[in-house]
Amino acid sequence: MAKVGGARQGAGHPKGSLKKKHVDMLASKSESGQTSVEYMLSIMRDENADAKDRAWAAEKAAPYIHARPARLANRIEIELPDTSAIDGIKDAMETITKAVSAGEVAPSEAQGIVTILEAQRKAIETGEILERLQALEVAFSK
């Protein structure tokens, strides 16, 4: 039975292709000799231009020329209990909650620590489940 409605396979513009409007705009810019960014760069480089105009051009052209720097991660130092057992992870979660409520650690920073503790908890639980399963297999094989 034929598919009715919805998107069809291969319909529409190919991914990454420009629409006619954008192609025409780029063509007119290249015919005139300067793109918007090139115009801003020419103002920025003109030593006779007003300093405010040069600063404006530099500010507006910068996102097109330079990538935004990556955000630096904050290093957090917080004393956590031993997390090799479930009880230790529970105590560590409580310590993190207190640190957040006291304003010592930002909630977003605490979330990163909690994610690590959650992975540790899952690893411990998986190990315990495997041990139980092996014990059951030994008990039933007798």
Helices and strands as residue ranges (DSSP letters): H 20-32, H 36-45, H 51-65, H 86-101, H 107-141
